[in-house]
């Protein structure tokens, strides 16, 4: 992402608005900002600290997925969602 181009486009209204959830730099206890550009000053931008998809329903889904993974491991069965390093993910 070209943060400068995005900031300029939002500032000039060429992009109507944006919800920004993921950053290159994450603030640590307010010590630094997530960007070199002051996105927080723009009225057409909503910022979130990488929590945009965090909803109550996710906790139950995470618990079910972890339960499935642990049961498979305990039973010696194939582990679901195994990382395939040869595929690059």
For each residue, the residues with C-beta under 8 A, 3 or more apart:
1: 6 24
2: 5 6
3: 6 7 24 35 36 37
4: 7 8 36 37
5: 2 8 9
6: 1 2 3 9 10 15 18
7: 3 4 10 11 35 37 38 39 42
8: 4 5 11 12 14
9: 5 6 12 14 15
10: 6 7 13 14 15 17 18 39 42 44 45
11: 7 8 42
12: 8 9
13: 10 16 44
14: 8 9 10
15: 6 9 10 18 44
16: 13 44
17: 10 44 45 46
18: 6 10 15 44 45 46
19: 45 46 48 52
20: 23 39 45 46 47 48
21: 47 48 49 50 51 52 53
22: 50
23: 20 26 34 35 50
24: 1 3 34 35
25: 32 33 34 35
26: 23 34 49 50
27: 30 31 32 33 34 49
28: 31 32
29:
30: 27
31: 27 28
32: 25 27 28
33: 25 27 36 38 40
34: 23 24 25 26 27 39 47
35: 3 7 23 24 25 38 39
36: 3 4 33
37: 3 4 7
38: 7 33 35 41 42
39: 7 10 20 34 35 42 45 47
40: 33 45 47
41: 38
42: 7 10 11 38 39 45
43:
44: 10 13 15 16 17 18
45: 10 17 18 19 20 39 40 42
46: 17 18 19 20
47: 20 21 34 39 40
48: 19 20 21 51 52
49: 21 26 27
50: 21 22 23 26
51: 21 48 54
52: 19 21 48
53: 21 58
54: 51 58
55: 58
56: 59 60
57: 60 61
58: 53 54 55 61 62
59: 56 62 63
60: 56 57 63 64
61: 57 58 64 65
62: 58 59 65 66
63: 59 60 66 67
64: 60 61 67 68
65: 61 62 68 69 80 81
66: 62 63 69 70
67: 63 64 70 71
68: 64 65 71 72 80
69: 65 66 72 73 79 80 81
70: 66 67 73 74
71: 67 68 74 75 77
72: 68 69 75 77 78 79 80
73: 69 70 76 77 79
74: 70 71
75: 71 72
76: 73
77: 71 72 73
78: 72 82
79: 69 72 73 82
80: 65 68 69 72
81: 65 69
82: 78 79
83: 89
84: 87 88 89
85: 88
86:
87: 84
88: 84 85
89: 83 84
